[in-house]
Amino acid sequence: MKQSSFNSSYILGISFISALGGYLFGFDFAVIAGALPFLQQQFGLDAYWEGFATGSLALGAIVGYSRRYNG
């Protein structure tokens, strides 16, 4: 029977980075949730446009990250 060895520090590092990514994703949505009532009042947003603004934050972050690190 073959025994496989794992690099524990590598696995922990990947796990930490993955968890940090999830944390930052949640933090971004918490920030927009705090700003959303002010955006709604200022621009008169209904439920559809509130969702669009929230989704645009995530899409903008993806595009910005992609442009910064991929060229």
C-alpha positions in Angstrom: 0.0 0.0 0.0 1.3 3.4 -1.0 1.5 6.1 1.6 1.2 9.7 0.3 2.9 12.6 2.0 1.4 16.0 2.2 3.1 19.3 2.6 1.1 20.7 5.6 2.4 24.2 5.4 1.4 24.4 1.7 -2.1 23.1 2.5 -2.5 25.5 5.4 -1.3 28.4 3.3 -3.8 27.7 0.5 -6.6 27.2 3.2 -5.7 30.6 4.8 -5.7 32.4 1.4 -9.1 30.8 0.5 -10.6 31.8 3.9 -9.2 35.3 3.6 -10.8 35.7 0.1 -14.1 34.7 1.6 -13.7 37.1 4.4 -12.9 40.0 2.1 -15.8 39.2 -0.2 -18.1 39.3 2.9 -16.5 42.6 4.0 -17.1 44.2 0.7 -20.8 43.3 0.8 -21.0 44.6 4.4 -19.5 47.9 3.3 -22.1 48.3 0.4 -24.9 47.3 2.8 -23.9 50.2 5.0 -23.9 52.6 2.1 -27.0 51.3 0.4 -29.6 53.3 2.4 -27.8 56.5 1.5 -27.5 55.5 -2.2 -31.2 54.6 -2.2 -32.1 57.9 -0.7 -29.8 59.9 -3.0 -30.7 58.2 -6.3 -34.2 56.9 -5.5 -33.3 53.3 -6.1 -36.0 50.6 -6.1 -35.2 46.9 -5.2 -34.0 46.1 -8.7 -31.5 48.9 -8.8 -30.3 48.2 -5.3 -29.5 44.7 -6.4 -27.8 46.0 -9.5 -25.6 48.4 -7.5 -24.7 45.6 -5.1 -23.8 43.2 -7.9 -21.9 45.9 -9.7 -19.6 46.2 -6.7 -18.6 42.6 -7.0 -18.2 42.7 -10.8 -16.2 45.9 -10.6 -13.9 44.2 -8.0 -13.4 41.2 -10.3 -12.6 43.4 -13.3 -10.2 45.6 -11.3 -8.4 42.6 -9.9 -8.2 41.0 -13.3 -6.8 44.1 -15.0 -4.3 44.7 -12.2 -2.8 41.2 -12.0 -3.3 40.0 -15.6 -2.0 42.8 -17.7 
